[in-house]
Amino acid sequence: MTLISINEPDPTTLATRRWALWNLAFRPFYLGAAVFSAISMILWAAQWSGLSGYTISPLWHAHEMLFGYALAVIVGFVLTAGQVWTGRPTLSGKPLAALFMLWLVSRVLGLCAYALASALFNSAFVLMAATALALPLLATANRRNYFFVVILILFSVASLCIHAAQLGWIQLPAWSGVQLALNLVLLIMVIMTGRVVPMFSNNGIPGHRARNHPLIDVAAPLSIVALFVADLLQLQSSYMVVIGCVATLVHASRLVLWKSIKTRSTPLVWVLHVAYFAIVLHLLLRTLSAVGALEPTLATHSLTVGALGTLTFGMMVRTSRGHLGMPLVADRADVCVFALIIVAAVVRITGPALSASLHNPAVVLSSLLWASASLLFIMRYGAKFCRPRLDGKPG
């Protein structure tokens, strides 16, 4: 008589199935970025509305949105994509949890009076992330993506510049580190969108024929590097105008080649095109600010709220859906997230441009709109980040 064989499940396997937050880097870092940006934007809005007695400096706001929010999204993206690029596993489990804790402790220290500890933890996080990405890239000689490691290292340099200036170790203004980080964010967005936007457009829209042009693809990142060098050397405004005009035309040409107007029926695609339009707008406003035609902060926020905000939420939604085994179709909640962040950008740029009296209300409303987008994203994907993929595949 054959007895029925009963295999006891491995408790470790069951635990992994129940709790998947540390399976891939996008899970904790997308969730952490969304939670952190919601909290920081609410604090920022409370300060500008006069409801908070806790004073947050503009430098903290700039630093944390770049090194807290943006860098978390970048690290989550590249460490997840690194597995696809190299065919080798990237950080997961306890090492990934340790890296995330470095990021989290850095955010807490940024709100405290521990300047030296904050500098050390911020730099350690970026360098650890760069090392985690470099190892599989070097092991597979994946030269095409080495520049991501270089950019992460430069982020660490930018962060150190800010902290060193605050501690009085160097005579440079702390905002020079912020400007370096802004240029790095702009460069990484230009390179990544050049890779993925035409591909996502053609894959997501039947018959769409977005294309790249070799000369434009070379000129686009080079124009950003030229702006970076111009900032570094503090060139005269006439040089900035020439570089800015060329950059604006080059990046506008990309949108024409990508046929952006034909993407309006596919939210997961058009949100990326809107983000790239914000890059073009940033370059135009940056050129105008070089001749004193408008305030530089308008150009800055067209980059940060407009391009960075729209692109990060668009990519977080798309890559989360892909890596969670969900259909690559935006639902109503996703579209609301996109709409909220786009309106936040419009309010932040147009309010102060129309009247100086609208500056404070625009900051408050824009911050609350961003926080609302973050909270909606958390509601939609937060629990899913902690669960296994819907299709049962690893990741």
Secondary structure, 3 states (H helix, E strand, C coil): CCCCCCCCCCHHHHHHHHCCCCCCCHHHHHHHHHHHHHHHHHHHHHHHHCCCCCCCCHHHHHHHHHHHHHHHHHHHHHHHHHHHHHCCCCCCHHHHHHHHHHHHHHHHHHCCCCHHHHHHHHHHHHHHHHHHHHHHHHHCCCHHHHHHHHHHHHHHHHHHHHHHHHHCCCCCCHHHHHHHHHHHHHHHHHHHHHHHHHHHHHHHCCCCCCCCCHHHHHHHHHHHHHHHHHHHHCCCHHHHHHHHHHHHHHHHHHHHHCCHHHHCCCHHHHHHHHHHHHHHHHHHHHHHHHCCCCCHHHHHHHHHHHHHHHHHHHHHHHHHHHHCCCCCCCCHHHHHHHHHHHHHHHHHHHHHHHCHHHHHHHHHHHHHHHHHHHHHHHHHHHHHHCCCCCCCCCC
